Amino acid sequence: MRIDKYIWSVRIFKTRSLASKGCNEEKVLVDKVAIKASKSVKINDVISVKHLPIWRTYKIIDFPKTRVGAKLVNNFIIEITNHKDLEILHQHDMVLRQNKNLGIKGRPTKKDRRNLKKLIG
């Protein structure tokens, strides 16, 4: 099965075009090697996907015939990502969520920097 079709069918990527784009941008590795979207994968291959700020790793168990539901994903793939990396990802998501609640959307604007300078002194 093609890697882009596989990572789409097990719900790692939302659309197949995003999956092939991720492969072309070297955000998807198979056995620690960057690959093209048309690369075929086998059972027991290890897939690494860049999910800022970490690489999430998965092991292929089986191939689905079509896109599977969220409850059935565990029948086809096992996540083998390190617990420390998952904790880093969780902390990163918490910071992004807090910033969103405060109205911060990425880098501060010039006005935000001026206000910060006034606060800090």
N, C-alpha and C positions, 0 to 999 in steps of 0.2 A: 504494500500500500504506500502511496506517496506520503511524504512527511507532512506537507501542508494539509492534505485531506485528513490525515490522522489527527493532527493536533486540533483541527477544527471539530472533528467528530467527537473527540473526548472533552470538548469544551474548554480547552486551554485558551483558544482565541474565539472571539465572538463571531467573526465571519471568515470565510475561506480566503478572501482577498487580503484580509489583515494577516492571516497565517502565512500566505506566500510573501507578503511584504516583509514580515518579520524574518523569514528565512533569507530573503535577499539582502536585508540590512544586517545580517549576521547576529541576530538576536536569538537564533535557535541553533543549538549545537547537537549533533548526534555523536556520542562517544567522544566528546570534547573536540570535535572537528566541525568547523563551519560548513554548511551544506547548502545546496540549491533546493528550491521548493519541490523539484521533481524527483529528488532522491528517494529511493525505496528504503523502507525500514523493515526490520525483522523483530520477532519476539525476542525479549531480553536485551534489546538495545536500550541505552540510557540517553534520554533527551534532556537537554538543559535549555531553559527559556529565561531570557533576561527580564526580570520583573523588578524594576528599580526599587531599592538599591542592591538587590541580590540576584543570584542565579538560582532559579527553582529547578530541581532535578526530578525526573520521573523515570520509571522503568516500565517498559511495555510488557503487558501480560498476554493480551489477545487483541484481535482486530474486530471492530464493530462493522456491521454491514452498512449502517447509515448513522447519522448523528444520534447520539444516545441522550437520554434524559439525565438530569443531574444525579439522581439516585443510583443510576446504573454505571456511572463513570468508574467506580471502584472495581468493577469486574474486568476492566480493560487496561487500567493503568494504576501504578502505585507511586505515591510521592515519597521520595527518599531524600528530601532536602534536610540538611542539618538543622537541629533544633535551635542552635544559636542564630543561624540565618533567619529562621522564621520569627524569632524574637525581635531581631533587627527590623524585619519587615513590619511586624506589628507596631513597634515603636514609631517607625516612619509614618505609618498610616494614622496613628494617633496624633502626631504632630500636624499632619495635613488636615485632619478633621478639626483640630482645635483652631488652626489658622483660618479654615473656611468659616467656622462659627464666629470668629472675630472679624471677618470681612477681608482677610488678607488673601489675595489671589496671586501667589508667586512673588516676583521681585517687587520691592516697594517702589512707588512712583516718586517723582521728584518732590511732590508735595508731602508724601509720607516721610521721606528722608528729612525734610525741613522740620516737620513736626517732631520727629525723633530727636533731632539735634536740640530743639527747644526743651524737650523733656530732660535729656541727658545733661545739657548745659554747654 
